[in-house]
Amino acid sequence: MAKELKELTPRSVDYSQWYQDLVIKADLAENSAVRGCMVIKPYGYAIWERMQRQLDDMFKETGHYNAYFPLFIPKSFLSREAEHVEGFAKECAVVTHHRLKQNPEGPGLIVDPEAKLEEELIVRPTSETIIWNTYKNWIQSYRDLPILCNQWANVVRWEMRTRLFLRTAEFLWQEGHTAHATREEAEKEARLMLEVYAQFAEEFMSIPVVKGVKSASERFAGAIDTYTIEALMQDGKALQSGTSHFLGQNFAKAFDVTFINKENKPEYVWATSWGVSTRLIGALIMTHSDDNGLVLPPTLAPYQVVIVPIYKTQEQLDAINEKVAVLTATFKKMGIRVKYDNADNRKPGWKFAEYELKGVPVRLALGARDLENNSIEIARRDTLTKETRSLDGLEKYVQELLSTIQQNIYTKALNNRIQNTRKVDTYEAFKVEIEKGGFLMCHWDGTPETEEKIKNETKATIRCIPLEAEEEAGTCMVTGKPSNRRVIFARAY
């Protein structure tokens, strides 16, 4: 195991390779036989399950409920909303036939030419079209609104360049799709879900985020406004970590979804959609982890505490087992996820290295001499520090320690963002500063032409127009035209 750790590429040498190494060596995921797709391994999926459960609870607390819609979407549906089809057309996987048959000229199977579909089906890149076609049957009156629906699903977007968790041809996500009687209600919903995502990122993932609205060219295809949470990774690149879209009446008009309002008049429904995906696992890795492996926030760690026994004789192991049984029972009653690793096929040093690599927040080592001294060794993953403490009151101390670790890794990430957020006033300075990475706060004239010029020349994009930023009179760093607030530029994943 020590040899494997040495093979983890240091971040300072090659950040991209470090990330790839860590995903593989920490047993989170691997590439599959299908190009661009990944296998999420049990440890990686356990992290996703923790995220899923927490988010699902938060959605339900805000009045949302789950449903499921088809994987396949008729091609004609995508064509109904012009911006939507333009935004996704190049990423769509298309089903053209429904049957295979034996090759009459040799071994193997071929597509049966007589099984061609009358209309091609698109493997969903997102579900607005199929859902709004369904909502047409659900909505007649204002009494049928709002609809606050979410689904947990997989989607396919045919990516040419992929990276585990961050960008794959198929990924897991949730997508909320809501229908409302008024514009105000829909806009309030889109902002509410942005707040839910921000709360989840900061309180559970320990990732500080900036809440903002996308520029017109960065909006979701078919949206009037796209709200986003943006996080800064350790290498200075931004990662869009969740989006919430105010769709206006665009999809209602495309699918003729109307309702009779309180004045007994027909009106088009107002819509939102919002989603986060397994990309969040990539955010978790790149925000907190180090050259020794994963660093996981206790709230999302598959197990928060691991206990490793150190012994020479079966008699010593029996005594340790008896004590650990009491400890683990208490931990579980306190809601602490604990693993006792007394497997005899690995030495303690190997286990220490493994759990460090996998980011387990707290490691406890208990030996025969510790039992005699009524003590135990405690190792923190976030600081890589150790201490020896009394077994008396251990459970409460560990509970408090987990809260301390959660806050500590958030503070570390926040300090990194603060240190790498800079105001830049000239385009010449911008070109220099963008090479250093980070969030650059700059004035922009609001035009897509200037935005495109900056993107083409520097590979930086407007991550968002911060919602909480104060107005500040200035001039665009490129054109010199008036600007009333700064926006965030960065290179991004």
Secondary structure as UniProt FT lines:
FT   HELIX           2..6
FT   TURN            11..13
FT   HELIX           15..25
FT   TURN            26..27
FT   STRAND          29..31
FT   TURN            35..36
FT   STRAND          38..40
FT   HELIX           42..61
FT   TURN            62..63
FT   STRAND          65..66
FT   STRAND          72..74
FT   HELIX           75..78
FT   TURN            79..80
FT   HELIX           82..88
FT   HELIX           89..91
FT   STRAND          93..97
FT   STRAND          100..102
FT   TURN            104..105
FT   STRAND          109..111
FT   HELIX           113..115
FT   STRAND          116..123
FT   HELIX           128..138
FT   HELIX           142..144
FT   STRAND          147..156
FT   TURN            164..166
FT   STRAND          170..180
FT   HELIX           183..203
FT   STRAND          210..213
FT   HELIX           216..218
FT   TURN            221..222
FT   STRAND          225..232
FT   TURN            234..235
FT   STRAND          238..248
FT   HELIX           250..254
FT   TURN            255..256
FT   STRAND          258..260
FT   TURN            262..263
FT   STRAND          266..268
FT   STRAND          270..277
FT   HELIX           279..288
FT   TURN            291..292
FT   TURN            298..300
FT   STRAND          305..310
FT   HELIX           314..333
FT   TURN            334..335
FT   STRAND          338..340
FT   TURN            344..345
FT   HELIX           348..357
FT   TURN            358..359
FT   STRAND          362..367
FT   HELIX           368..373
FT   STRAND          375..380
FT   TURN            381..383
FT   STRAND          386..390
FT   TURN            392..393
FT   HELIX           394..419
FT   STRAND          421..423
FT   HELIX           427..433
FT   HELIX           434..436
FT   STRAND          439..443
FT   HELIX           448..458
FT   STRAND          461..466
FT   STRAND          474..475
FT   TURN            477..479
FT   STRAND          482..483
FT   STRAND          486..490
//
